[in-house]
Amino acid sequence: MRVFLAGATGVIGRRVAESLLRQGHQVTGLTRNDSGVAALSSLGADVAVADVFDRDALAAAVEAAAPDVVVHQLTDLRGGDRSANSRIRQAGTRSLVDAARSAGVRRIVAQSIAFAYEPGGTPATEDVPLDVGSTGERHDSVTGVAVLESAVQELPEWVVLRYGMLYGPGTWYAPGGLMARAAIAGELPATADVTSFLHVDDAASAAVAALDWSSPGAVNICDDEPAPGHSWLPAFCERVGAPRPSTVDAPRTPWARGADNSRAREELGWEPKWPTWREGFAAL
């Protein structure tokens, strides 16, 4: 299979590229700079050099690659700038979908998130609407997700991977990562808010598996144990060398409900290597 991988040098994208190449697929990885060229070439991937916001250059890159499928793993999370990530979800996805359609690509697999659902009392399934009525910073984030998912659905075959909160090497939730630094500084209190986690290796495995999924649509990709901060944060702090966190007894934020991965497991046959954050955090 010929795969055009956008976000190929990112924490998930690199893992996806390595896995696809091991399986014998032809991979064209998208990068903006020389360091990305070197990294992708060393893996054995073909390289396309273009900025995702340069619509003409991106269209030419996808056309030249002539892929069977486009895999969208684009993010911009440097320094925790959520507005930059929302921009790439909106404008970057728009450019990528238009380029794919222009090149005659029928199928796309795209990264989304599993914590953009409307408020509720139980882990969200895929039929729960996105929380487009939210306000403030969350509204910006959910809008980016909604725009991304809407654009992706313009292609005849599409899969949206709604990832849980990523942890593991290279993420915010890892030794030295953004949230580890916040925990060490005592800025990360344990609350009742529920989170569904996902190891980066499992995120990559789902992206590769989705190339063969016959049923299009949105799929929650997360571990098996949504958990409140009262449970998971002390374990995280212990692994990253942070003091035990303070505890906040306020009620749970209504939208912080976690996600249900039953569809991925039961309908599509995907299972996480790290079934819960308990095992995953212990391996950090």
N, C-alpha and C positions, 0 to 999 in steps of 0.2 A: 504494500500500500504506500502511496505517496502522501506524505503528511507535511503540511505547512504549519509550523509551530510558532505562534506569536507569544512572546514572553519566554523564549527558549533559554535565556540566561538567568531567569529568576529561580527562587528557591525550589519551586515545584517544577518549573519548566526544564531545568537541568536534569532532574530525575526522570521526567517524561521522555526527554530526548534519549537518555542512556537506555532506558527500557525498550523504547521503540527500535533503536538501533540493534540491540541485542537480539530482538525478535526478527530482524531482517528487513524491517521497513526502511524506506528511503525518507529521510527527514531533511527538510529545509528549515533551518532556524532563523528567526528574525532577530536582528540586533541593530543598534544604532551606532556602535563604535568599534574601534580596532580591538579592544580587549575582548569584546564579545565574539568577534571574528576568530580570534586565537582560541578562545575557550571552546567554541563549537567545532572548529576545525580539528582540534585535538581529540574530540569524541568520534570524529568520522562523519559528521553531519555536513550537508551543504549549507551555505550561508547566504542569506539575503540581508543586505544593508539598507535600511530605510527607517525613517521616523514614522511611527504610526499616525502622527498628526499631519504628515505630508501625504495627502490623499493620492496624488498622482504617482509618487514614488512607491507607495505601498501597493497600489493597483498594478504597477509594472512588475513589482517583485512577486506578487501572487500569480500573475499571468505567466511569468517566466518559470515559476516552480511547477505549474500545471498540477496541482495536488488533487487527490481524491477527496481529501477532508482537510478542513482547517481546525486547528486546536487553539483555543483562545485562553492563554494563561497570563494575560497582561494585568499587571498591578503597578501601583506607584505608592509604596508605603514607607518611603524613606523618611525617617524622623517622625513618623506618626502623623503625616499630613493627610488627613482624610479627604480634604477638598481636592488634592491632587489625584487621589485614587478615584474619587467620584468623576473627575474630568476624564480620566482614561477610560472609565467604564462607559461614559456617554459618548464623547467625541471619538475616542480610540475604537470603540466597538462599532460605531457608525462607519468609520473608514474601513475597518476590517470586513464587515458584512458586505459593504458595497463592492469592495475589491473581490471578495469571494464570488459574489453574484455575477460580476462582470467577467470573471474567469470561468464561469460555468460550473463552479463548485456547488454541489447539492447538499453537502453535509457539514455541520459545524458542531464542535463540542466546546462549551464555554464555561469558564469558572464564574460562579456566583457565591452567595453566602446563605447560610441556614439560620441567620439571626435577624432577618428583616421582616418576619411575619407580624401580623396583627397580634395584639395582646390576647392572652388566654391562660387557662389554668393547667393545661397539660402540654407535653411536647408536641410541637406542630408537625402535622403531616403536610404533604405537598399541596393538598387542596385548600389549605388555609391561605387567604389573600395576603399579599404583601401590605405592610403597614404604611401605605401611602398618605394616610391622614395624620402622620406624626408631625412633630414640630422641631424647630431648632436644628442642631447638628445631626440628629437622627433623620430628620426629613431629607437633608442633603444626601445622606448615605443611602437611604431607601430609594430615593429618586434615581440615584445612579444605578442601583440594582434593577429597578423597574425598567429604565430606559435600555439597559443592556439586554435584559431578557426579552423585551419587546422586539428589539432589532434582530436578535438571533433567530426569532421565530419567522422571519421573512424568508429564510431558506427552507427548501422542501423538507429536509431532515435535520433535526436539531436535538441536542441534549444539553441541558443546563445542569451543571453540577453545583448544588448548593452546599458548599463546604461548611463544616463546623469551624470553631475557633482553632486556628492552626497553632501547633506547637512542634518543637523539635529543632534541630540545627538550622540556623539561619532565620528563625522566626522571632517574633516579639516574645514568645513564651519559651525561652531557652536561657541557659547561663550566659550572661552578658547582654541579653536582649532587652528591648524597651521595657517590658513588664517586669523582668527580673530587676532592672535598675530601680524601677518604681517601688518594687517590694522591699528592696534593700534600704531605700530611703524612707520607708514607712508610709508610703503614699498609696498603698493598695489595701484598703480594708476588706475584710471578709463580710459579705452580705448574703442575703437570701436569694439574690438573683441567680437564675439557673442558666448554665452554659453547657452546650454540647461541644466537645473537643474533637480534634482530628489531627493525627500525626501527619507530617508532611509526606512521609513515605506512602501512607494510605491515600492521601490526596492524589499523588502521582499514579498509584495503581488504579484508582477509579478512572482517571482520565484515559489511561491506556485501555482499560476494559470497555469504556464507553464507545470506543471505535466500532465495536461489534454489537452493541445493543440495538435491537431492531425496533424497540418502542421509543419514539421520541418523547421528549417532555422534560420536566424538572424532576430532579432526584436529590433527596437529602443524603449527603455523604458525610457521615459523622460516626463517632463511636457509639457504643451500646448503653452508655450511662450518663444521661444528662444529670448534672449535679449542681447544687447551690454552692456559692462561694464559701459558705461555712465549712463545706466538706473538702473541696479541692484546693482552696488557696493555702491552707496550712501545709499540705503535702508539697505544693509547688515551692513555697518559701523554703522549706527544708532542703529541697534539692538544689536550689540556686544560692544557698548561703545567706538567706534573708532572715531577720528575726521573725518570730511568730507574729502574725498580723493581728491588728486590733479587730474587734468584732462589732458590727453594726446590726442592731436588732430591728431595724425598720422593715416594713413589709416589702415583699418582692416587687421590683419594677414589673408592671404587668406584661410587657413585651419580652422580658428576659425569661423565656419559658423552655428553652432547649428545642431540639428537633428529634423526630422519630425516623429511624433509618430502615423501617420495615420494608419499604418498597425496594430499596437497593438489595437487601438481604434475600427477601422472599421471591420477588418477581425477577430480579436481574442477576442474582447469584453472586453479588459482591459482598465480601466480608472484610472488615479491617484486620490487619495484622495485629494491631494494638486494640483489643476489644474495649478497653476503658482507659481513661486517663491515669488510673492507678498504676497499671503496668507501664504505661508510657512515661509518666513522670519519674518513676523509679529508675528508668534507663537513661534519663537526661545526664 
